[in-house]
Amino acid sequence: MAADSGLGDEGPPHGRAPPEHTPAAFSIRLVSFPHLRPAEVPNCGPTWESIRLSEILLLPAASPKSRWPQAEGYKFRAGPAEVEFKLNKETPSFPGRLLQHDLERNYSSRQGDHINLVSSSMPSFPILQRSSEEKILYSDRLTLERQKLTVCPIIDGEEHLRLLNFQHNFITRIQNISNLQRLIFLDLYDNQIEEISGLSTLRSLRVLLLGKNRIKKISNLENLKSLDVLDLHGNQITKIENVNHLCDLRVLNLARNLLSHVDNLNGLDSLTELNLRHNQITFVRDVDNLPCLQRLFLSFNNISTFESVCCLADSTSLSDITFDGNPIAQESWYKHTILQNMMQLRQLDMKRITEEERRMASVVAKKEEEKKRESHKQSLLKEKKRLIINNVARKWDLQQHRITNIATNQDGKDSDSQDHCQNDGSTISAFPEETGSLDSGLTSALQGLSVTDTHLVEVDGDTLSLYGSGALECLDRNWSVQTAGMVTTVSFTFIEFDEIVQVLPKLKIKFPNSLHLKFKETNLVMLQQFNALAELRRVDQLTVDPQGNPVVNFTLWKYYVLFRLSHFNMQKINGTEVTQNDMIMAERLFGILAHVASSELPQYHLISILGDARKKQFRYLLETKGKKPGIVNEENNDSKRLVGESTNRATLNYTTRDFYNEKLEEIKEKKKFCKMYIEDLVKEATEINMKNEALQKLWPQMFIELVRDAVMEIRNKNSYMKLCLQQITDQK
Amino acid sequence: MLSPERLALPDYEYLAQRHVLTYMEDAVCQLLENKEDISQYGIARFFTEYFNSVCQGTHILFREFSFIQATPHNRASFLRAFWRCFRTVGKNGDLLTMREYHCLLQLLCPDFPLELTQKAARIVLMDDAMDCLMSFSDFLFAFQIQFYYSEFLESVAAIYQDLLSGKNPNTVIVPTSSSGQHRQRPTLGEASMLEGVEASLFYQCLENLCDRHKYSCPPPALVKEVLSNVQRLTFYGFLVALSKHHGINQALGALPDKGDLMHDPALDEELERLLAQIPGLVNSVTAGPEASCLPARTPPRVGSPWRPLHHARKVDAESDGSTEETDESET
């Protein structure tokens, strides 16, 4: 039948391995059914349907007792009854299923010659009569192939008929055969039947071929309990139904129908082969309820996931399956997933499964599993990361709020102490060395993740991301040279910029290659804060997110950055390339500031500013629990070098608020002292001055008095001389 | 060298009044701060340099706010430094917000209080629309008044409030440090009835204040001039008039006239030199877009209240203690 329909894809390609056994209960040694004619598909071998049927109905030459050449009579055992067909002598003496077409043609045409279709008295139903000779010759079978019948003829006196063939007619309704109660084989291939009916009396029917009709629904099979083969291919059936009682059915062909899914298969306890090719099936269920199913053909359907056919994995009997022409077969995981899940399979898509393939599949599956676990782990980590970031963000918001309302907010202390409590969670970090054994694809994805409640440190490729102020502590950790060298981007989020400033020297040491700094939610509010970045070794890119950094709203900020960090020759600011014009503009705007700062600043103050900067750095470093003096020295040299490079800008530095306030305190102390000291000095000086002035005032008078006294003394010369002499003698 | 008033006061008070003590204290303080470094190049050298810088007005650069506002001379010097350093920003034509100006101020004085900047912005913007953009010159002149006469304006605000509420100002003892009182604006009803106070009455009070006031205040004659033009005026109206009065600007002596605000040939020259140093830059600098928009209307004025730096350096006579800024501008 399929041969006639010319549907080559209705069956598996040639070379198919024959089934190892034919069910014992049904061994037929009948070579030819007329419709099994490969002749019309030349060079194509037997199509699948023909072979399937042949395999069922024909016992191949495997049995030594019944060799084809000698076989003249074939045994047809139908259940308990054993029937013998006598075949035409011209039946080929070889098992030429493939080569018998010529003979068959002769046979059928001859048979046709002997049949007389006599019009009955009723105009619609012809009455069939065969000659008695014919009857004797083919007592069990009747072929009415290609008779242009539009209705089933009334077949009279043929109650022994076992085989009835109506292939290639125009019959629209099955009728007038209810009297043929011994019928075993009914072939209605290629007609125009719209409904299965008129079969209720044919209780012994074993093979029912209804391919290429117009049937929309499987129905009226209730009494056909011994049905062995049911062929409904090429119809318009949308649903599998009313077959659950067919417990002897071994072959069910529903190819080329309109099925959208497969289920409702329970009860088909003997089904070994199920053909569902060329439907629109998206999912398959219930197949695990078929204890004998060996071959399942699902080619050319719409199956796209393994989950939709996962019941197949539970079937223990299934050995042969096809999925070709489904979306699923295009997937990279297709083969190994199927093989991994269906260990019982021997053939997949017509190809024998080798051990090698199976091993490969299990390896791939293992990998897949690992990958899945890994991705699960990663998604867990990601989720954790998200939570922590949220937590940090909340804390940050709280903190910001507190800062703005510091006067009114009294619970600041509480949350402070809370901070401390949560901060002491230990940090775990995974360095790339530890994850190195994993899939190479993974290493780039996520290398290290260090997590605590209030802050997060993450190394992702070349990016070091710090969330929350606690994360800054990570700079004290011993980073591996490899990791540290790889990090070129450092991103700060939810950290007070002033806190970042204090770790910049550490950053410079630990991550010497960091070129790109990112700031988000860091409370950058003033241009002068950018001064702090000048002490770094190199900055190529700067990204300041407007979120939480009000300074970005200033029109001048970019130019100021360019101006102040001009010694870095920055490439990009906030993702935009720095142009020559930007540089000129920056210089134009702030060049004078630098000039004034460098050339007009008194020497003593310059020293104190630069000294401060050095001291400050020194102190930050000392705070890192007294590092090796070598580093400190180097650092010192660094800052000196830096000063040499851009002296006119070095005076523009930034001290954090705390540090500055501390300094102001210090100054206040000194001022107090100076005030007292100066006061004393000045008082002393003014006192001396006053005395001096008083003396100046008195002096002329005093002088006059002195002179007058002297003059008065020497007015009387004689008495004065006498006095003098007296004094001299007294002395002696 | 010594003014005759000197004899009217005891020496100590005189020195204090003329802020000599302030500078001496500060000099010693600075010396203490960096004694190791300074002793290397000589104490005498340090003092010379210190008082020279005080004369030149460069001593306030990057100093703490408490020092910057300590003397009128420091204030004037700071105003001038601010103008010189950021004149280019104004020249560029950028309109900036109050916060941005504040940032610029903080570049010169890291702990400059926001409050002062806010008050100055309020003079320009007349209201609480504090996010508005201001031109450089508007801000600068308003800031000058606010910063230089800060204490005086506090007192004026108090007097204004008293006048508004109908008290007899002559009986009122003017608080000199009643910070923030002027923020209590007249309520809406009062304002709509009769805005401001009567100018003549206001002037009487101010004259009285100027006599008694120990901080610097604008010359009474100029205040009179400002007030004589109008019948009534509001507090902010008064401030705006003060800030726009060019006589007051001249008397204060820190900034050039408004017309010359963008003009500073010495520094412009310096800037060109700096621009030429930008690495990888060709001669495009001199033909830059701004060369054309330079305000070329006024030639450098000879009688500018501030001499260029190199002139000031030659005059050594002033370093002997008479550092009051008026002395300096008179010589």
Interface residues (C-beta under 8 A of the other chain):
Chain A: M526 L527 Q528 P550 V551 N553 F554 T555 L556 N569 Q580 M583 I584 M585 E587 R588 L589 F590 G591 I592 L593 A594 H595 V596 A597 E600 L601 P602 Q603 Y604 H605 I607 S608 I609 G611 T651 L652 Y654 T655 Y660 L664 I667 K670 K671 F673 C674 K675 Y677 I678 E679 V682 K683 A685 T686 N689 M690
Chain B: P10 D11 Y12 L15 L21 M24 E25 D26 V28 C29 Q30 L31 L32 E33 N34 D37 I38 Y41 F46 E49 Y50 N52 S53 Q56 T58 H59 L61 F62 R63 E64 S66 A81 R84 C85 F86 R87 T88 V89 N92 D94 L96 T97 R99 E100 C103 L104 Q106 L107 P110 D111 L267 E270 L271 L274 L275 I278 P279 G280 L281 V285 G288 E290 L309
